[in-house]
Amino acid sequence: CLRSVLSQTHGELEVLVVDDGSPFPIDEWVAGVAQGDPRVVVLRQANQGVSAARNAGMEAAVGSYVCFVDADDYVAPQFVADALVVATRLRVDAVFGGIEVRHPDGSALWRSLGGDNSGSLLYAERDALDLVRAEALAASPSSWLPTAAACVTNVVGGLFSRSLTDEVRFRVGVTQGEDRLFIVDALEDAQRVA
């Protein structure tokens, strides 16, 4: 995870690692991976769960955009650079990239709003966002089912403007579907997404 974030082709990053009360020696591990990279900052808090950890990261972030990557995720090297191009060119509040879900049996399933890994781009303005929100709420949370809505029910693979993240928080205490609820709330305030 951290190695993939540090390998981004867009080098101007702030990388916030939130230690949510882990018994694992996070400082040593991060030091070994980051090797003194000044972009990496470790935030510590008592164990409160993933929602509180993400909220702590959003509160500490100073950049114009926010991405979320969990410890078991990997992001492609060009993810941030490509998402920023889309965000600035189209002046959108959020960019939802595709995600590849890898299963324990070795199979993988690509999900994007375009439906495949072709790089197709969909753009929605305010009126269409209610349909995107409805699809996010109705979609199966199963990573086994082939639904394009997975990319709008999972914050990984998304880039969110600070205008959204300054207004929306993850619901602390929610242990399943917290991504989906955050995105539905964010889309309520968004004007345009891609």
C-alpha positions as a Markdown table, in Angstrom:
| # | Residue | x | y | z |
|---|---|---|---|---|
| 1 | Cys | 0.0 | 0.0 | 0.0 |
| 2 | Leu | 2.4 | 2.6 | 1.2 |
| 3 | Arg | 5.0 | 1.7 | -1.5 |
| 4 | Ser | 2.3 | 2.2 | -4.2 |
| 5 | Val | 1.4 | 5.6 | -2.8 |
| 6 | Leu | 5.0 | 6.7 | -2.6 |
| 7 | Ser | 5.5 | 5.6 | -6.2 |
| 8 | Gln | 2.9 | 8.0 | -7.6 |
| 9 | Thr | 4.1 | 9.9 | -10.7 |
| 10 | His | 2.6 | 13.0 | -9.2 |
| 11 | Gly | 5.3 | 13.8 | -6.7 |
| 12 | Glu | 3.6 | 16.7 | -4.8 |
| 13 | Leu | 1.8 | 14.5 | -2.3 |
| 14 | Glu | 1.1 | 14.7 | 1.4 |
| 15 | Val | 1.0 | 11.1 | 2.7 |
| 16 | Leu | -0.8 | 10.8 | 6.0 |
| 17 | Val | -0.6 | 7.4 | 7.7 |
| 18 | Val | -3.1 | 7.1 | 10.5 |
| 19 | Asp | -2.1 | 4.7 | 13.3 |
| 20 | Asp | -5.5 | 3.8 | 14.7 |
| 21 | Gly | -4.1 | 2.2 | 17.9 |
| 22 | Ser | -2.4 | -0.6 | 16.2 |
| 23 | Pro | -0.2 | -3.0 | 18.3 |
| 24 | Phe | 2.0 | -3.3 | 15.3 |
| 25 | Pro | 5.2 | -1.0 | 15.4 |
| 26 | Ile | 3.9 | 1.4 | 12.8 |
| 27 | Asp | 6.7 | 3.9 | 13.2 |
| 28 | Glu | 9.4 | 1.3 | 12.5 |
| 29 | Trp | 7.5 | -0.1 | 9.6 |
| 30 | Val | 6.8 | 3.3 | 8.0 |
| 31 | Ala | 10.4 | 4.4 | 8.5 |
| 32 | Gly | 11.6 | 1.3 | 6.7 |
| 33 | Val | 9.3 | 1.8 | 3.8 |
| 34 | Ala | 9.4 | 5.6 | 3.5 |
| 35 | Gln | 13.2 | 5.8 | 4.2 |
| 36 | Gly | 13.0 | 9.4 | 5.3 |
| 37 | Asp | 10.6 | 10.6 | 2.7 |
| 38 | Pro | 9.4 | 14.0 | 4.0 |
| 39 | Arg | 6.0 | 13.6 | 2.4 |
| 40 | Val | 5.1 | 10.9 | 5.0 |
| 41 | Val | 3.6 | 11.9 | 8.3 |
| 42 | Val | 2.3 | 9.4 | 10.9 |
| 43 | Leu | -0.8 | 10.4 | 12.9 |
| 44 | Arg | -1.6 | 8.5 | 16.1 |
| 45 | Gln | -4.9 | 8.0 | 17.9 |
| 46 | Ala | -6.5 | 5.4 | 20.2 |
| 47 | Asn | -8.3 | 2.7 | 18.3 |
| 48 | Gln | -11.6 | 4.1 | 17.1 |
| 49 | Gly | -12.0 | 2.3 | 13.8 |
| 50 | Val | -11.6 | 3.1 | 10.1 |
| 51 | Ser | -14.1 | 5.9 | 10.0 |
| 52 | Ala | -12.4 | 7.9 | 12.8 |
| 53 | Ala | -9.0 | 7.2 | 11.2 |
| 54 | Arg | -10.1 | 8.6 | 7.9 |
| 55 | Asn | -11.7 | 11.6 | 9.6 |
| 56 | Ala | -8.4 | 12.2 | 11.4 |
| 57 | Gly | -6.5 | 12.1 | 8.1 |
| 58 | Met | -9.0 | 14.6 | 6.5 |
| 59 | Glu | -8.7 | 17.0 | 9.4 |
| 60 | Ala | -4.9 | 17.0 | 9.2 |
| 61 | Ala | -4.7 | 17.2 | 5.4 |
| 62 | Val | -3.8 | 20.5 | 3.8 |
| 63 | Gly | -3.9 | 19.7 | 0.1 |
| 64 | Ser | -6.7 | 20.7 | -2.4 |
| 65 | Tyr | -7.7 | 17.1 | -2.9 |
| 66 | Val | -8.0 | 14.0 | -0.7 |
| 67 | Cys | -7.6 | 10.3 | -1.6 |
| 68 | Phe | -8.0 | 7.3 | 0.7 |
| 69 | Val | -5.9 | 4.1 | 0.5 |
| 70 | Asp | -6.3 | 1.3 | 3.1 |
| 71 | Ala | -3.5 | -0.9 | 4.2 |
| 72 | Asp | -4.6 | -3.7 | 2.0 |
| 73 | Asp | -4.9 | -1.6 | -1.2 |
| 74 | Tyr | -2.6 | -0.8 | -4.1 |
| 75 | Val | -2.9 | 2.3 | -6.3 |
| 76 | Ala | -1.5 | 2.4 | -9.9 |
| 77 | Pro | 1.5 | 4.8 | -10.2 |
| 78 | Gln | -0.4 | 7.3 | -12.4 |
| 79 | Phe | -3.6 | 7.3 | -10.3 |
| 80 | Val | -3.2 | 10.7 | -8.6 |
| 81 | Ala | -1.8 | 12.4 | -11.7 |
| 82 | Asp | -4.6 | 11.1 | -13.9 |
| 83 | Ala | -7.3 | 11.9 | -11.4 |
| 84 | Leu | -5.9 | 15.5 | -10.9 |
| 85 | Val | -5.9 | 16.1 | -14.7 |
| 86 | Val | -9.6 | 15.0 | -14.9 |
| 87 | Ala | -10.5 | 17.0 | -11.8 |
| 88 | Thr | -8.9 | 20.2 | -13.0 |
| 89 | Arg | -9.8 | 19.9 | -16.7 |
| 90 | Leu | -13.5 | 19.2 | -16.0 |
| 91 | Arg | -13.7 | 21.2 | -12.7 |
| 92 | Val | -15.3 | 18.4 | -10.8 |
| 93 | Asp | -15.7 | 17.8 | -7.1 |
| 94 | Ala | -14.9 | 14.2 | -7.2 |
| 95 | Val | -13.2 | 11.7 | -9.6 |
| 96 | Phe | -14.1 | 8.0 | -9.3 |
| 97 | Gly | -11.5 | 5.9 | -11.0 |
| 98 | Gly | -12.0 | 2.2 | -11.5 |
| 99 | Ile | -11.0 | -0.4 | -9.0 |
| 100 | Glu | -9.8 | -3.9 | -9.6 |
| 101 | Val | -11.1 | -6.3 | -7.0 |
| 102 | Arg | -8.8 | -9.3 | -6.4 |
| 103 | His | -10.3 | -12.4 | -4.9 |
| 104 | Pro | -8.6 | -15.1 | -2.8 |
| 105 | Asp | -8.9 | -17.6 | -5.6 |
| 106 | Gly | -6.7 | -15.3 | -7.8 |
| 107 | Ser | -9.5 | -14.0 | -10.0 |
| 108 | Ala | -9.9 | -10.3 | -10.5 |
| 109 | Leu | -12.9 | -8.1 | -11.4 |
| 110 | Trp | -12.5 | -4.6 | -12.9 |
| 111 | Arg | -15.2 | -2.1 | -12.0 |
| 112 | Ser | -15.6 | 1.5 | -13.3 |
| 113 | Leu | -18.4 | 3.7 | -14.2 |
| 114 | Gly | -17.4 | 3.1 | -17.8 |
| 115 | Gly | -17.8 | -0.6 | -17.2 |
| 116 | Asp | -14.4 | -1.7 | -18.3 |
| 117 | Asn | -10.7 | -0.8 | -18.1 |
| 118 | Ser | -10.7 | 1.2 | -21.4 |
| 119 | Gly | -10.2 | 4.6 | -19.8 |
| 120 | Ser | -13.6 | 5.8 | -20.9 |
| 121 | Leu | -14.8 | 8.9 | -19.0 |
| 122 | Leu | -18.3 | 9.6 | -17.7 |
| 123 | Tyr | -19.2 | 13.0 | -16.4 |
| 124 | Ala | -22.3 | 13.9 | -14.3 |
| 125 | Glu | -23.6 | 17.2 | -13.3 |
| 126 | Arg | -25.9 | 18.1 | -10.4 |
| 127 | Asp | -29.2 | 16.7 | -11.9 |
| 128 | Ala | -27.6 | 13.3 | -12.7 |
| 129 | Leu | -25.9 | 12.9 | -9.3 |
| 130 | Asp | -29.1 | 11.8 | -7.7 |
| 131 | Leu | -29.1 | 8.8 | -10.0 |
| 132 | Val | -25.5 | 8.1 | -9.1 |
| 133 | Arg | -26.4 | 8.4 | -5.4 |
| 134 | Ala | -29.4 | 6.0 | -5.9 |
| 135 | Glu | -27.2 | 3.5 | -7.6 |
| 136 | Ala | -24.6 | 3.7 | -4.8 |
| 137 | Leu | -27.3 | 3.0 | -2.3 |
| 138 | Ala | -28.9 | 0.2 | -4.2 |
| 139 | Ala | -25.7 | -1.6 | -5.3 |
| 140 | Ser | -24.7 | -4.9 | -3.7 |
| 141 | Pro | -21.8 | -4.4 | -1.3 |
| 142 | Ser | -20.4 | -7.7 | -2.5 |
| 143 | Ser | -17.0 | -7.5 | -4.1 |
| 144 | Trp | -17.9 | -10.8 | -5.9 |
| 145 | Leu | -20.7 | -9.3 | -8.0 |
| 146 | Pro | -20.0 | -7.5 | -11.3 |
| 147 | Thr | -21.5 | -4.1 | -10.6 |
| 148 | Ala | -20.0 | -0.8 | -11.9 |
| 149 | Ala | -21.4 | 0.9 | -8.8 |
| 150 | Ala | -18.6 | -0.5 | -6.7 |
| 151 | Cys | -16.4 | 2.4 | -7.8 |
| 152 | Val | -18.9 | 4.8 | -6.2 |
| 153 | Thr | -19.4 | 2.7 | -3.1 |
| 154 | Asn | -15.7 | 2.5 | -2.3 |
| 155 | Val | -13.5 | 5.6 | -1.5 |
| 156 | Val | -10.4 | 3.9 | -2.7 |
| 157 | Gly | -10.0 | 4.8 | -6.4 |
| 158 | Gly | -11.6 | 8.2 | -5.7 |
| 159 | Leu | -10.2 | 11.8 | -5.5 |
| 160 | Phe | -12.3 | 14.2 | -3.5 |
| 161 | Ser | -12.0 | 18.0 | -3.5 |
| 162 | Arg | -11.5 | 19.7 | -0.1 |
| 163 | Ser | -14.8 | 21.5 | -0.7 |
| 164 | Leu | -16.4 | 18.1 | -0.2 |
| 165 | Thr | -14.2 | 16.7 | 2.5 |
| 166 | Asp | -14.5 | 19.9 | 4.6 |
| 167 | Glu | -18.2 | 19.3 | 4.8 |
| 168 | Val | -18.6 | 15.5 | 5.0 |
| 169 | Arg | -17.2 | 13.0 | 7.5 |
| 170 | Phe | -17.2 | 9.3 | 7.8 |
| 171 | Arg | -19.8 | 8.0 | 10.3 |
| 172 | Val | -17.8 | 6.9 | 13.4 |
| 173 | Gly | -19.0 | 3.5 | 14.7 |
| 174 | Val | -20.2 | 2.3 | 11.3 |
| 175 | Thr | -18.1 | -0.8 | 10.5 |
| 176 | Gln | -19.7 | -1.9 | 7.2 |
| 177 | Gly | -20.6 | 0.3 | 4.3 |
| 178 | Glu | -18.9 | 3.4 | 5.7 |
| 179 | Asp | -17.4 | 4.2 | 2.3 |
| 180 | Arg | -20.9 | 4.1 | 0.7 |
| 181 | Leu | -22.4 | 6.4 | 3.3 |
| 182 | Phe | -19.5 | 8.9 | 3.0 |
| 183 | Ile | -19.9 | 8.9 | -0.8 |
| 184 | Val | -23.7 | 9.3 | -0.7 |
| 185 | Asp | -23.2 | 12.3 | 1.7 |
| 186 | Ala | -20.5 | 13.8 | -0.5 |
| 187 | Leu | -22.6 | 13.5 | -3.6 |
| 188 | Glu | -25.3 | 15.4 | -1.9 |
| 189 | Asp | -22.9 | 18.4 | -1.8 |
| 190 | Ala | -21.2 | 17.8 | -5.2 |
| 191 | Gln | -22.0 | 19.8 | -8.3 |
| 192 | Arg | -20.0 | 17.7 | -10.8 |
| 193 | Val | -18.2 | 14.3 | -10.7 |
| 194 | Ala | -16.3 | 12.3 | -13.3 |
